Amino acid sequence: MGNKKIWINSDLKELISYENLSMPFISSVDCFDDYFMNEWSCHWHNEFEFGIVMKGSVEYTIYNGQCATAVQTLNEGDGIFINANSLHSARGIGKGSKLASCVFPVTFFRPVPFRSSLLLFNKPQLSGLPLYKNNEADRGLLSAIKELCGISETETGYELHCIEIVCRICRLLTIRIHDEDLHAPENRSVQEQRTRDILSYIHDNYSRALNIGDIAKAVCISRTECFRSFRAVIGKTPAEYLTEYRLSKAAALLSDTDRTVSDICFSCGFNDPSYFSKVFREKSGLTPGIYRKKFRRYQPRSAPPPERSLTPI
């Protein structure tokens, strides 16, 4: 399939570029060893996403609030469906974990007869669904996802093959979720939107001094509600997330630029290089200098940026 080009904007929305607009479908195989802390950080996108673990194990987290947030560990052969506009993250467990994934937009089915069927599983209550190879009800879906991820653009009838398998996946998914309990917490949408606002503000302002009062004021809620909503959805405090986000930004700069460690420290919102080195080592197990030597991907400034980065940079 074509290369998957993904960008993350300031509010964690994943922006996917389709090389062939007449066939808005992308697949890729990703090794989690290539990402900071083997992780794709919390993000969302307008597309449906399907994945299948090709090697090792992958842990998916779907953020819907304290009552609904789910962590699913998928082993080789297992897979997952992520609904459009759902906040989620993923990380590889162990070395060499690989995931084959494919995405296509809700608008893939423009003809009216298809759209009515699509609405059966495009519901806000259904953020995602794990698929297990040992579950007989999931085997057909997993087989179809694997086939879809393996289609070659050079084969005869490529577009027809894609449409055929996408239709099969959607039909099987509709059957699979028919009996699923889709009751969501009443306050989920409010808390989730507040969390998106908090995330957006952190991503726009992480490089300067921030405290919980600044964040709460910016999104027009109380400090207490700021803590409550964010923790209910993400499972950590805004301050904890801010530190982790700053570290992910720093890791990307260490790998992809020749800027000094001190310069990276200050540009990522840390005001003390010693403290920066300390928390970086606590999180990654490596000092910033050693991390740079191990994961250097620096390219000349004239070269294009990496095509995929799920750690916002």
C-alpha positions as CSV (number, residue, x, y, z in Angstrom):
1,M,0.0,0.0,0.0
2,G,1.0,3.6,-0.1
3,N,3.0,5.2,2.6
4,K,1.0,6.5,5.5
5,K,1.7,10.2,6.1
6,I,0.5,11.3,9.5
7,W,0.8,14.6,11.3
8,I,-0.5,15.6,14.8
9,N,-1.9,19.1,15.2
10,S,-2.0,21.1,18.4
11,D,-5.2,19.5,19.7
12,L,-3.9,16.0,19.1
13,K,-5.9,15.5,15.9
14,E,-4.1,13.1,13.6
15,L,-4.0,14.5,10.1
16,I,-3.8,11.8,7.4
17,S,-2.7,12.5,3.9
18,Y,-4.0,10.2,1.1
19,E,-1.7,9.9,-1.9
20,N,-4.6,8.6,-4.0
21,L,-7.7,10.8,-3.4
22,S,-9.8,8.5,-5.6
23,M,-9.1,5.7,-3.1
24,P,-8.9,7.3,0.4
25,F,-7.4,4.3,2.1
26,I,-4.0,3.9,3.8
27,S,-2.2,1.0,5.4
28,S,1.1,0.6,7.1
29,V,3.2,-1.7,9.2
30,D,4.9,0.0,12.2
31,C,7.5,-1.2,14.7
32,F,7.0,0.4,18.1
33,D,10.8,0.3,18.7
34,D,10.9,3.4,16.4
35,Y,8.9,5.6,18.8
36,F,9.8,7.3,22.1
37,M,9.1,4.9,24.9
38,N,7.6,2.5,22.3
39,E,4.5,4.6,22.4
40,W,2.0,6.4,20.2
41,S,0.8,9.1,22.5
42,C,-2.9,10.1,23.0
43,H,-4.5,11.3,19.7
44,W,-7.6,11.1,17.6
45,H,-8.6,11.3,13.9
46,N,-11.7,11.4,11.7
47,E,-11.0,8.0,10.2
48,F,-12.0,4.5,11.1
49,E,-8.9,2.5,12.2
50,F,-8.3,-1.2,12.1
51,G,-5.1,-2.9,13.3
52,I,-3.7,-6.4,13.8
53,V,-0.6,-7.3,15.8
54,M,2.0,-9.0,13.5
55,K,4.6,-9.6,16.2
56,G,4.9,-9.2,20.0
57,S,2.2,-7.5,22.0
58,V,0.6,-4.1,21.9
59,E,-1.4,-2.3,24.6
60,Y,-4.2,0.0,23.5
61,T,-5.8,2.6,25.7
62,I,-9.1,4.2,24.7
63,Y,-10.0,7.3,26.8
64,N,-13.7,7.8,27.5
65,G,-13.8,8.8,31.1
66,Q,-13.1,6.9,34.3
67,C,-16.1,4.5,33.9
68,A,-15.4,3.6,30.3
69,T,-11.6,4.0,29.7
70,A,-10.3,0.7,28.6
71,V,-6.8,-0.8,28.4
72,Q,-6.6,-3.8,26.0
73,T,-3.5,-6.0,25.7
74,L,-3.3,-7.5,22.2
75,N,-1.0,-10.4,21.4
76,E,0.3,-11.6,18.0
77,G,-2.8,-12.3,15.8
78,D,-5.1,-10.1,17.9
79,G,-6.5,-6.9,16.5
80,I,-8.6,-3.8,17.2
81,F,-11.2,-1.4,15.8
82,I,-10.9,2.3,16.7
83,N,-13.9,4.4,15.9
84,A,-13.6,7.8,14.3
85,N,-12.9,10.7,16.7
86,S,-12.0,8.5,19.6
87,L,-9.1,9.5,21.9
88,H,-6.6,6.6,22.1
89,S,-3.0,5.7,22.5
90,A,-0.9,2.6,22.0
91,R,2.4,1.2,23.1
92,G,4.5,-1.8,22.2
93,I,5.2,-4.3,25.0
94,G,8.7,-5.8,24.7
95,K,11.2,-5.4,21.9
96,G,10.2,-5.7,18.2
97,S,6.4,-5.4,18.6
98,K,4.8,-4.7,15.1
99,L,1.3,-3.6,14.1
100,A,-0.3,-3.6,10.7
101,S,-3.0,-1.0,10.5
102,C,-5.3,0.5,7.9
103,V,-7.5,3.6,8.0
104,F,-10.2,5.0,5.8
105,P,-12.6,8.0,6.3
106,V,-16.3,7.9,7.2
107,T,-16.8,9.5,3.7
108,F,-15.4,6.3,2.1
109,F,-19.0,5.2,1.7
110,R,-20.5,8.2,-0.1
111,P,-23.4,6.4,-1.8
112,V,-26.6,6.6,0.3
113,P,-27.2,2.8,0.5
114,F,-23.9,2.3,2.2
115,R,-24.1,5.2,4.6
116,S,-27.2,3.8,6.4
117,S,-25.2,0.6,7.1
118,L,-22.2,2.6,8.3
119,L,-24.3,4.4,10.9
120,L,-24.9,1.1,12.7
121,F,-21.3,1.1,14.1
122,N,-20.3,4.8,13.8
123,K,-21.8,5.7,17.2
124,P,-20.1,7.9,19.8
125,Q,-20.8,5.2,22.5
126,L,-18.6,2.8,20.6
127,S,-15.0,4.1,20.8
128,G,-13.3,0.9,20.0
129,L,-13.5,-2.9,20.0
130,P,-10.7,-5.4,20.7
131,L,-10.6,-8.5,18.4
132,Y,-9.1,-11.7,19.6
133,K,-7.8,-14.6,17.5
134,N,-9.2,-17.1,20.0
135,N,-12.7,-15.7,19.7
136,E,-14.5,-17.4,16.9
137,A,-16.7,-14.3,16.3
138,D,-13.6,-12.2,15.6
139,R,-11.7,-14.5,13.2
140,G,-13.4,-13.4,10.0
141,L,-12.7,-9.7,10.9
142,L,-9.1,-10.4,11.7
143,S,-8.6,-12.3,8.5
144,A,-10.1,-9.5,6.5
145,I,-8.0,-6.8,8.2
146,K,-4.8,-8.8,7.5
147,E,-5.8,-9.2,3.9
148,L,-6.6,-5.5,3.5
149,C,-3.3,-4.5,5.0
150,G,-1.5,-6.8,2.6
151,I,-3.0,-5.6,-0.7
152,S,-0.5,-4.3,-3.2
153,E,-1.2,-1.2,-5.3
154,T,0.5,-2.9,-8.3
155,E,-2.0,-5.8,-8.5
156,T,-4.7,-5.8,-11.1
157,G,-8.0,-4.5,-9.8
158,Y,-6.4,-2.9,-6.7
159,E,-9.2,-0.4,-6.1
160,L,-11.9,-3.1,-6.5
161,H,-10.0,-5.4,-4.1
162,C,-9.8,-2.6,-1.5
163,I,-13.5,-1.8,-1.8
164,E,-14.4,-5.5,-1.6
165,I,-12.5,-6.1,1.6
166,V,-13.6,-2.8,3.3
167,C,-17.2,-3.7,2.6
168,R,-16.6,-7.1,4.1
169,I,-15.0,-5.7,7.2
170,C,-17.8,-3.2,7.8
171,R,-20.4,-5.9,7.3
172,L,-18.7,-8.3,9.8
173,L,-18.2,-5.4,12.2
174,T,-21.8,-4.5,12.1
175,I,-22.7,-8.1,12.9
176,R,-20.1,-8.3,15.6
177,I,-21.3,-5.3,17.6
178,H,-25.0,-6.0,17.2
179,D,-25.2,-7.2,20.8
180,E,-22.6,-4.9,22.4
181,D,-23.6,-2.8,25.4
182,L,-23.2,0.8,24.1
183,H,-24.3,2.7,27.3
184,A,-21.8,5.5,27.9
185,P,-21.5,7.6,31.1
186,E,-23.8,10.7,31.0
187,N,-20.9,13.1,31.5
188,R,-18.5,11.5,29.1
189,S,-18.9,14.1,26.2
190,V,-18.5,17.1,28.5
191,Q,-15.4,15.7,30.2
192,E,-13.9,14.5,27.0
193,Q,-14.4,17.9,25.3
194,R,-12.9,19.7,28.3
195,T,-9.9,17.3,28.2
196,R,-9.4,18.0,24.5
197,D,-9.4,21.8,25.3
198,I,-6.8,21.2,28.1
199,L,-4.6,19.1,25.8
200,S,-4.8,21.7,23.1
201,Y,-3.7,24.4,25.5
202,I,-0.9,22.3,26.9
203,H,0.4,21.6,23.4
204,D,0.3,25.3,22.4
205,N,2.0,26.5,25.5
206,Y,4.2,23.7,26.9
207,S,7.4,25.7,26.2
208,R,6.6,28.4,28.8
209,A,6.0,28.3,32.6
210,L,2.5,26.7,33.2
211,N,0.5,25.8,36.3
212,I,-2.9,24.4,36.9
213,G,-4.4,27.9,37.4
214,D,-3.2,29.0,33.9
215,I,-4.7,25.9,32.3
216,A,-8.0,26.1,34.1
217,K,-8.4,29.8,33.3
218,A,-7.6,29.2,29.6
219,V,-10.3,26.6,29.2
220,C,-12.8,28.5,31.4
221,I,-13.3,25.9,34.1
222,S,-12.3,25.8,37.8
223,R,-9.1,24.2,39.0
224,T,-11.1,21.4,40.6
225,E,-13.0,20.6,37.4
226,C,-9.7,20.8,35.4
227,F,-8.2,18.1,37.6
228,R,-11.4,16.1,37.7
229,S,-12.1,16.0,33.9
230,F,-8.6,15.4,32.8
231,R,-7.9,12.7,35.3
232,A,-11.2,11.0,34.5
233,V,-10.4,10.8,30.8
234,I,-6.6,10.5,30.7
235,G,-5.9,8.9,34.1
236,K,-3.3,11.3,35.2
237,T,-3.1,15.0,36.3
238,P,-2.5,17.8,33.8
239,A,0.9,18.4,35.5
240,E,1.9,14.8,35.0
241,Y,0.8,14.9,31.4
242,L,2.6,18.2,30.8
243,T,5.9,16.8,32.0
244,E,5.5,13.7,29.8
245,Y,4.6,15.8,26.8
246,R,7.6,18.0,27.3
247,L,9.9,14.9,27.5
248,S,8.4,13.5,24.3
249,K,9.1,16.8,22.5
250,A,12.6,16.8,23.9
251,A,13.2,13.2,22.8
252,A,12.1,14.1,19.2
253,L,14.5,17.1,19.2
254,L,17.4,15.0,20.5
255,S,16.8,12.4,17.7
256,D,16.1,14.8,14.8
257,T,18.3,17.9,15.4
258,D,21.8,18.9,16.4
259,R,20.6,21.4,19.0
260,T,22.4,21.4,22.3
261,V,20.8,19.6,25.3
262,S,20.6,22.9,27.2
263,D,18.8,24.5,24.3
264,I,16.3,21.7,24.0
265,C,15.8,21.7,27.8
266,F,14.7,25.4,27.8
267,S,12.8,25.3,24.6
268,C,10.7,22.4,26.0
269,G,9.6,24.3,29.1
270,F,12.2,23.0,31.6
271,N,14.0,25.8,33.5
272,D,16.9,23.6,34.9
273,P,19.1,21.4,32.8
274,S,19.9,19.2,35.8
275,Y,16.3,18.6,36.6
276,F,15.6,17.9,32.9
277,S,18.3,15.3,32.8
278,K,17.0,13.7,36.0
279,V,13.4,13.4,34.8
280,F,14.4,12.3,31.3
281,R,16.5,9.5,32.8
282,E,13.7,8.5,35.1
283,K,11.3,8.2,32.2
284,S,13.5,6.6,29.5
285,G,16.3,5.0,31.5
286,L,18.9,7.0,29.5
287,T,20.5,10.4,29.9
288,P,19.6,12.9,27.1
289,G,23.1,12.5,25.7
290,I,23.0,8.7,25.6
291,Y,19.5,8.8,24.2
292,R,20.7,11.0,21.3
293,K,23.5,8.6,20.4
294,K,21.2,5.6,20.5
295,F,18.3,7.0,18.6
296,R,19.8,9.7,16.3
297,R,17.8,10.3,13.2
298,Y,19.2,13.8,12.4
299,Q,18.9,14.9,8.8
300,P,20.1,18.1,7.2
301,R,17.7,21.0,7.6
302,S,16.8,20.9,3.8
303,A,15.5,17.3,4.2
304,P,11.8,16.7,4.7
305,P,10.6,15.7,8.1
306,P,9.8,12.1,9.0
307,E,6.5,10.9,7.4
308,R,5.1,9.5,10.6
309,S,5.3,10.7,14.1
310,L,2.7,9.9,16.7
311,T,4.8,11.7,19.3
312,P,3.8,15.3,18.5
313,I,6.9,17.3,17.3
